[in-house]
Protein backbone atom coordinates (compact mmCIF):
# COMPACT_ATOMS: atom_id res chain seq x y z
CA UNK A 1 0.00 0.00 0.00
CA UNK A 2 1.36 3.38 -0.99
CA UNK A 3 1.31 6.14 1.63
CA UNK A 4 1.18 9.88 0.98
CA UNK A 5 4.05 11.98 2.33
CA UNK A 6 1.77 13.22 5.12
CA UNK A 7 0.88 9.65 6.10
CA UNK A 8 4.54 8.61 6.05
CA UNK A 9 5.46 11.61 8.20
CA UNK A 10 2.75 10.63 10.70
CA UNK A 11 4.13 7.06 10.83
CA UNK A 12 7.64 8.50 11.38
CA UNK A 13 6.44 10.80 14.16
CA UNK A 14 4.65 7.92 15.89
CA UNK A 15 7.77 5.74 15.68
CA UNK A 16 9.95 8.61 16.93
CA UNK A 17 7.67 9.18 19.93
CA UNK A 18 7.95 5.52 20.89
CA UNK A 19 11.72 5.56 20.39
CA UNK A 20 12.18 8.81 22.38
CA UNK A 21 10.90 7.05 25.49
CA UNK A 22 13.76 4.55 25.18
CA UNK A 23 16.61 6.98 24.46
CA UNK A 24 19.56 6.87 26.85
CA UNK A 25 22.56 9.13 27.20
CA UNK A 26 25.98 7.64 26.49
CA UNK A 27 28.81 8.96 28.65
CA UNK A 28 29.36 12.61 27.68
CA UNK A 29 32.36 13.48 25.53
CA UNK A 30 34.04 16.50 27.09
CA UNK A 31 36.43 18.20 24.69
CA UNK A 32 38.62 21.27 24.69
CA UNK A 33 37.85 23.81 22.00
CA UNK A 34 39.49 27.09 20.99
CA UNK A 35 36.80 28.88 23.03
CA UNK A 36 36.84 26.68 26.14
CA UNK A 37 35.00 23.38 26.51
CA UNK A 38 32.18 21.55 24.79
CA UNK A 39 30.10 18.63 26.03
CA UNK A 40 28.69 16.19 23.45
CA UNK A 41 26.17 13.58 24.57
CA UNK A 42 25.53 10.72 22.15
CA UNK A 43 21.90 9.59 22.36
CA UNK A 44 21.49 5.83 22.24
CA UNK A 45 18.50 3.76 21.15
CA UNK A 46 18.84 0.02 21.75
CA UNK A 47 22.63 0.40 21.93
CA UNK A 48 23.11 2.41 18.73
CA UNK A 49 23.63 6.15 18.50
CA UNK A 50 20.96 8.21 16.74
CA UNK A 51 22.30 11.77 17.24
CA UNK A 52 24.25 13.86 19.69
CA UNK A 53 22.96 16.50 22.07
CA UNK A 54 25.18 19.32 23.34
CA UNK A 55 25.25 20.48 26.96
CA UNK A 56 26.33 23.85 28.27
CA UNK A 57 29.59 23.01 30.13
CA UNK A 58 28.67 25.34 33.01
CA UNK A 59 24.92 24.90 33.55
CA UNK A 60 24.91 21.33 32.14
CA UNK A 61 21.60 22.07 30.43
CA UNK A 62 21.02 21.14 26.78
CA UNK A 63 21.92 23.67 24.09
CA UNK A 64 19.84 24.11 20.92
CA UNK A 65 20.76 21.97 17.93
CA UNK A 66 23.36 23.84 15.89
CA UNK A 67 24.94 25.46 18.97
CA UNK A 68 27.66 23.02 20.11
CA UNK A 69 29.11 25.58 22.52
CA UNK A 70 27.42 28.22 24.68
CA UNK A 71 27.61 31.90 23.65
CA UNK A 72 30.03 32.63 26.51
CA UNK A 73 33.17 30.44 26.74
CA UNK A 74 33.47 27.82 29.47
CA UNK A 75 36.78 28.37 31.29
CA UNK A 76 36.85 24.92 32.90
CA UNK A 77 35.51 21.48 32.05
CA UNK A 78 32.52 20.11 33.94
CA UNK A 79 32.93 17.33 36.46
CA UNK A 80 32.36 14.08 34.50
CA UNK A 81 29.90 12.50 36.95
CA UNK A 82 27.82 15.70 37.11
CA UNK A 83 27.82 15.85 33.30
CA UNK A 84 26.70 12.20 33.10
CA UNK A 85 23.90 12.77 35.61
CA UNK A 86 22.70 15.91 33.77
CA UNK A 87 22.88 14.10 30.41
CA UNK A 88 20.80 11.18 31.71
CA UNK A 89 18.20 13.54 33.18
CA UNK A 90 17.94 15.56 29.95
CA UNK A 91 17.66 12.39 27.83
CA UNK A 92 14.71 11.22 29.95
CA UNK A 93 12.99 14.58 29.30
CA UNK A 94 13.29 14.49 25.49
CA UNK A 95 10.13 14.31 23.44
CA UNK A 96 9.56 13.90 19.72
CA UNK A 97 7.70 16.77 18.09
CA UNK A 98 4.61 16.34 15.89
CA UNK A 99 6.37 17.04 12.60
CA UNK A 100 9.03 15.55 10.35
CA UNK A 101 11.18 16.61 7.44
CA UNK A 102 12.17 14.28 4.63
CA UNK A 103 15.86 13.77 3.98
CA UNK A 104 16.27 12.46 0.46
CA UNK A 105 19.90 11.29 0.57
CA UNK A 106 19.06 9.03 3.53
CA UNK A 107 15.52 8.18 2.36
CA UNK A 108 14.39 8.83 5.93
CA UNK A 109 12.29 11.24 7.95
CA UNK A 110 14.01 13.44 10.53
CA UNK A 111 11.83 14.07 13.58
CA UNK A 112 13.02 16.83 15.93
CA UNK A 113 13.62 15.94 19.57
CA UNK A 114 12.83 18.70 22.04
CA UNK A 115 13.99 19.41 25.56
CA UNK A 116 11.59 21.97 26.97
CA UNK A 117 11.30 24.64 24.24
CA UNK A 118 14.56 23.76 22.45
CA UNK A 119 15.10 21.39 19.54
CA UNK A 120 18.27 19.62 20.69
CA UNK A 121 18.56 16.62 18.34
CA UNK A 122 16.80 14.65 15.60
CA UNK A 123 15.90 11.02 15.27
CA UNK A 124 15.78 9.61 11.75
CA UNK A 125 13.02 7.16 10.85
CA UNK A 126 12.79 5.10 7.68
CA UNK A 127 9.22 4.16 6.74
CA UNK A 128 8.60 0.92 4.86
CA UNK A 129 5.51 -1.23 4.69
CA UNK A 130 3.62 1.12 6.99
CA UNK A 131 6.21 0.73 9.77
CA UNK A 132 8.76 3.19 11.08
CA UNK A 133 12.29 2.03 11.87
CA UNK A 134 14.98 4.04 13.67
CA UNK A 135 17.99 4.78 11.47
CA UNK A 136 21.27 4.69 13.43
CA UNK A 137 24.01 7.27 13.03
CA UNK A 138 26.72 4.78 12.04
CA UNK A 139 29.78 7.08 12.42
CA UNK A 140 28.62 8.25 15.85
CA UNK A 141 27.86 4.66 16.90
CA UNK A 142 31.43 3.67 15.96
CA UNK A 143 32.82 6.68 17.87
CA UNK A 144 30.85 5.71 20.99
CA UNK A 145 32.00 2.08 20.70
CA UNK A 146 35.63 3.21 20.41
CA UNK A 147 35.30 5.54 23.41
CA UNK A 148 33.67 2.83 25.50
CA UNK A 149 36.25 0.26 24.43
CA UNK A 150 33.84 -2.04 22.65
CA UNK A 151 35.87 -2.43 19.45
LUMZABA-219469 format. One record per atom (N, C-alpha, C): residue in one letter; x, y, z. Coordinates in steps of 0.2 Angstrom, whole numbers, plus 5000, padded with zeros to 4 digits. Layout:
BEGIN
AXYZ...
//
This chain:
BEGIN
X500449945000X500050005000X500450065000X500350114996X500750174995X500450225000X500950255003X500750315008X500850385005X500450435007X500650495005X501250525009X501550575007X502050605012X501850625019X501250645019X500950665026X500850605030X500550555027X500450485030X501150455033X501650465028X502350435030X502650475036X502550545036X502750585041X502450565048X501750555047X501450535053X501650475056X501850425052X502150355054X502850375057X503250415054X503850425057X503850465064X503350515064X503250545071X503050495076X502650455075X502350405079X502950355082X503350335077X503950295078X504450335083X504550395081X505050435085X504750445092X504150455093X503850465100X504050405104X503850345101X504050285104X504750275106X505150285101X505950285102X506150335107X505850395107X506150445112X506050425119X505550385121X505550355127X506050305129X506450285125X506950235126X507650255125X507650325123X508350355122X508750355129X509350345128X509850345134X510450395132X510750425137X511350465136X511950415137X512350415132X513050385132X513450435137X514050405139X514450455143X514650515139X514550575142X514750635138X515450635136X515550665130X516250675128X516350755129X516850765134X517050835135X517750845132X517650895128X518250915123X518450985124X519050995123X519351065123X519251095117X519051165116X518951195110X519351265110X519451295105X519751355105X519451415110X518851405111X518451445115X518351425122X518551365124X518451335131X518351265131X517751245132X517551175133X516851165129X516751105127X516151085124X515951015127X515351005128X515050935130X514650905125X514850855122X514350815117X514150755121X513450745120X513150685123X512850645117X513150585116X512850545111X512150515114X511650515110X511050485112X510950415109X510850365113X510750295111X510050265111X509950225106X509250195106X509450125105X509350075109X509450005109X510249995107X510650035110X511350025110X511650055104X511350085099X511650125094X511450205094X511950245092X511850315092X511450335087X510950385089X510550415084X510750485082X510950525087X511250595086X511550615092X511850675092X512150695098X511850765101X511850775107X511550825110X512150865114X512150935114X512650975117X512351005123X512850995128X512651025135X513151095136X512851135139X513251195141X513751175147X514351185146X514851155151X514751185158X514451245158X514351275165X513751255168X513151265165X512551255168X512351175167X512651145162X512551075161X511751065158X511451115155X510851105152X510951105145X510451065141X510551065134X510551125130X510951135125X511051185120X510551175114X510351225111X509951215105X510451175099X510051135095X510451105090X510751155085X511351145083X511751195079X512151245084X512151235090X512551275095X512951235099X513451205097X513851155101X514251185107X514351255107X514651285113X514151345115X514151355121X513751415123X514051485121X513651535121X513851595118X514451625122X514451615129X515051635133X515551575134X516151585133X516651525134X516651495141X516751435141X516751395147X517551395149X517751425155X518451425156X518751355159X518251315162X518451255165X517951195163X518251135162X517851075160X517351065166X516751035164X516351015170X516550945173X516350935179X516550875182X516150815179X516550765177X516250705172X515650675175X515550665182X514950635185X514350675185X514550745186X513950785186X513750795178X514150795174X513950795166X513550735165X513750675167X513350615166X512650615169X512650635175X512050645178X511550695174X511750755172X511450805169X511150775162X511650735159X511450715152X510950655153X510950615158X510450565159X509750595160X509750645164X509150685166X508850715160X509250745156X509050785150X508750735145X509050675144X508850625139X508150595141X508050585147X507450565150X506850615148X507050685148X506550735147X506450745139X506750715135X506650725127X506050705125X505750745120X505150725117X505150735110X504850695106X504850695099X504250745097X504450795093X503950845090X503450815085X502850845084X502350825079X502450845072X503050835070X503250855063X503850825061X503950815054X504550785052X504750815045X505450815044X505650835037X505950775034X505850775027X506150715023X506850735021X507250685022X507950695020X508150645014X508150665008X508150625002X508850585002X509450615003X510050565003X509950505007X509650515013X509550455018X508950415017X508450445013X507850415012X507450405019X507550455023X507250445030X506950515032X506550505037X506150565040X506550585046X506750655047X507050675053X506550705057X506450685063X505950705068X506350745073X506150805075X506550845080X506450825087X506950815091X506850805098X506950865102X506450875106X506450945110X506550925118X506950975121X507050975128X506751045130X506251045133X505851105135X505651135128X505851205127X505651235121X506251235116X506751195117X507351195112X507351125108X507451135102X507651075098X508351065099X508451005102X509150985103X509450925099X509050895096X509350835092X508750815087X508950765083X508450735078X508550665078X507950625077X508050555076X507750545069X508150505066X507950485059X507550415059X507050425055X506550365054X506450345047X506550285045X506450265038X505750225039X505350245034X504650215034X504650165028X504450105029X504350055024X503750005027X503349985022X502849945023X502349965029X502250035030X501850065035X502150065042X502850045042X503150045049X503750095049X503850115055X504450165055X504950125059X505650135056X506150105059X506750165061X507050155067X507550205068X508150195064X508450245061X509050245057X509650265062X510150225063X510650235067X511150285064X511550325068X512050365065X512650325066X512850295060X513450245060X514050275063X514250335060X514950355062X514950375070X514350405072X514350415079X514350355083X513950305081X513950235085X514650205085X515050215080X515750185080X516150225085X516050295085X516450335089X516350325097X515650305098X515450295105X515750225107X515750175102X516050105104X516850115105X517150155101X517850165102X517950195109X517650245111X517750285117X517550235123X517050195122X516850145127X517250085127X517750075122X518150015122X517849955120X517349965116X516949905113X517249875106X517749905104X517949885097X518649845098
//
